[in-house]
Amino acid sequence: MQYLEFEKPLAEIEGKAEELRALARQNDKMDMEKEAAALDRKAETLLRDLYKGLTAWQKTQVARHPERPHCKDYIEALFTEFTPLAGDRNFADDHAVMGGIARFHDRPVMVIGHEKGHDTKSRIERNFGMARPEGYRKAIRLMDMADRFGLPIVTLIDTPGAYPGKGAEERGQSEAIARSTMKCLEVGVPVIATVIGEGGSGGAVAFAAGNRVAMLEHSVYSVISPEGCASILWKDAEKMREAADALRLTAQDLQKLGVIDRIVQEPLGGAQRGRDETIAAVGKAIQSMLTDLSGQSREALVKDRRQKFLGMGAKGLAA
């Protein structure tokens, strides 16, 4: 288990418990289980206290935890008969974006998401989840296909933001993001979006302009990263804690503002401590949101999305 900065006290306690158990395994005559169990109870209490009042910056750290389940994990666990579809039919295939036809609870759907990768090799291949223009154009192509065949669209968002490189800008990054966002808004099928980690900038909005938007409890969703915001406002990236608070990027803040519709609870200690439980909870949320939209006409679905985004933020104006 990789520990975050604010989890260091927890790391010490759990480390000591593991040391005691390691000693017992080496020597059959040593019985350390009682002492180790006491440390386990102490660790659980500390974990509960730590996660009871996470700051916005701490939630950002949890959302970025490398051991959280990623898009590929959700697709493998929740969807059957997944058939990946590659390429934007123009330039290349962007491995930061996964997409294809699958079955969800035996219902045909189109699933699209950002994939960060799980080790050094796959993270480089996936560009750490930062899509280039061809990734968004691939998504547009898949959304068009879903619209043509009446398939609900399920998106899984986990990106620091769109890739900011020179080549991406030369190939029309902003235009591709804008068209992907527009496509989400105009298709005549249900669009269900879930932020499973980071929802960064326009790179996230391009997949999140849906009829229903959910967020995991410790995920974040913002127009800019706390570090980027701090660099612009205070010329100091180290003020990211203040920036995180000001951005109101947590699921709890965004639900109050009406930006998202639902918060999916995570296990104690975050998704990284209960991957299977987290994936199952996201699956239940997706099923519930799809059920809410089932049977609605094309016109009703488009109108629902329009009204949702026109009214966004109204809930928080008086706060």
Buried (B, 14 or more C-beta within 10 A) or exposed (E): EEBBEBBEBBBBBBEBBEEBBEEBEEEEEEEBEEBBEEBBEBBBEBBEEBBEEBEBBBBBBBBBBEEBBBBBBBBEBBBEEBEEBBEBEEBBBBBBBBBBBBBBEEEBBBBBBBBBBBEEEBBEEBBBBBBBBBBBBBBBBBBEBBBEEEBBBBBBBBBBBBBEEEEBBEBBBEEBBBBBBEBBBEBBBBBBBBBBBBBBBBBBBBBBBBBBBBBBBBBBBBBBBBBBBBBEEEEEBEBBBBBBBBBBBBBBBBBBBBBBBBBBEBBBBBBBBBBEBBBEBBBEBBBEBBEBBEEBEEEEBBEBBEEBBEEBEEEBEEE
